[in-house]
Amino acid sequence: MQRQLTYTLRPTKLGLLLVAASERGVCHVRFGASGKALEAALARELPCATLVREPSCAALARGETRVEHWADTLAAACEGRADASLVPLDVAGSRFQRRVWDALRRIPHGERRGYGELAAALGQPRAARAVARACATNPTPLAVPCHRVVPKTGGVGGYRFASWRKRALLAAEAEPRSS
């Protein structure tokens, strides 16, 4: 049986945001310029899933709009107005990747860590490159805030969705949140 995922699109200051989820949580988050391109990328990355765009009339009738709520939270996180680390996840990864992603979710809103610092916190001080790779393969940016990890040499470092987005996310989180 194919796994069914619902997805939605949200415009943000950082471009169009696609959020896909199962009934258990968010499994895919991507930025892009075009809905068609984001939908095509989702279909390529999850070829065995049945993809349903929300809001579908049937989902609304059943009151199943979790993906809409989660997308709103992630869109607000783009502007520093929400910490999306509490959004539930449904992601697959190696044991090491999951440990890195869990550690990323524990970095407080507005704070940064170095790749080596995160590796040391995981008890593997020589695994900074592996931490960087786990960040690069993170399927749920924002919910797993890999943008909060920066190189010890300075600057913001790389980001799968362009370093200007990473800079914007870090700048938005550095501003105090309005209550």
N, C-alpha and C positions, 0 to 999 in steps of 0.2 A: 504494500500500500504506500502510495506517495505521501510525503509529508506536505501538509497545507500550510502556507505562510501568507499572512496578509501584509500589505505594505502601503505606505502613504508617502506623499511628497510635501515638503514644507519649504517655502521661500525663506531665506535668512540673509543676513548681511554678508555671509560668507559664501553665498551661492545656494543653489537648490540642494535640499537635504532629503535623502531617501532613507526611510526607516522601515525595516522588515522584521516581523516577529512571528513566533509560534504562539500557541496558547500559554506557554510557560514564560516567555520573555523575549526580549529583543535579541535577534541573531545576526543582524546585518545593518550597518550604517554607512552611508556614502555621501560625499559631496560631489556636485557636478554642475554643469551649466544648463543641461537639457534633461527634461523628464524622460524623453525617448531613449537617450543615451544611458541614463541611470537604470531604466527598466531593462534595457538590453544587457547591460553589465550584470544586473542581478540574475537574469535568466541564464547567462553564461556561467556565472559563479555557482549557481544552485540549480543545475540542470535536472535534478531528480525531484525538485519540489513543484507543487502546484501553487502558482502565485495568484493571489487575488488582491486587487487594489481596493483599499478602503477609501471612502466609505461606500460600501456596497449596500444596496437597499436591504438585502437579507440580513447582513450583519447589524445594521442599524436597528432593524425590527427586533432582533434578538438581544439588543443592548450590548453587543460585542464590539466595542470600540476602544479596546485597550491600546492598540497600536496608535490610535489617534492621540490618546492621552500621553503615551510615552514619547511620541514625536513632538508634541507641544513642549514637553520637558526638555528634550534634546535641543529644540530650536531656541528655547530660552537660555540654555547653557551656552549657546553660541555668542550671546550678548553678556554673559557673566551673571545673568539673573537667576540661574538655578544651578545646583550641583547635581548633575545627572548620574552620579555614582550609585544612587539608590534605585535606579531603573532596573527591574529584574532582567536577567540575561538567560539566554539559551544558546550557548556557544560551545563548539567542539574545539579541542586543541590538545596538544601533548600535555603531559603532567607539568613540565617545566613552564610552558606557555601559560597554563592556567594559574600557576603560582605567581608568575610575573603579573598577569592581568589582575589577580586578586590584590597584589601589592600596590598596583597602580590605583585601584579603587580606594585604597586607604590613604593616598596622598591627599591632604586637606585642600579644599578649594582655595586657590590663590597661592599655593606653595609649589615649589619646584624641587626636583631631585636630579642628581647626576646618574648616568647609566651605571657607573662603577659603584656609587653609593647604594643604588637599588640592588645591584648584584651582591654586595656585601651584606645588605639587610636580609637577603635570601639565603645567606650562609655560603655563597659561592662567589667570593671576591674576585675571582679571575674570569667571571662570566659576563663581563660588561658587553661584549659583542653579542652574546646570546640574548641578553636582555634587550639590546637594540633591535635584534631580529624579531623577538617576540612583540616588540612595540610596532615594528613595521608590518607584521602580519595580523595585527589586532583587527578582528572583523567588526568591532563595535566602538569606533572612536567616539569620543564625548562620554559615552556610558563607561567606557574604560579609558580614562583620560591620559592616553600616552603622550599628549601634547605637554604634559607637566614634567616630562623627562628631557633634560638638556645636557649638552656636552660640558665637561668640566673646563674645557678651554675657552668657553664663552659662546655667546650667540645662542640661537635657538636650535640649531641643528636641523636635521631633515624632518620631513613630515610627508606621509604618503599623499596627502591632498594639497601640497604646496606649502612652503615655509611661510608665505605671507599669511596663510590661514592660522598656522601655529602661533605666529607673532600676535595676530588679532585675538586669538583665544586667550593667550597669556595676558595681554593688555586688558582685556575685558575682565578677567578674573582678578587682576590687580586692583581694580576699582572697587570701592566698597559697595556692597549690595544694598539696594533700597529695601526697607522692610515692608 
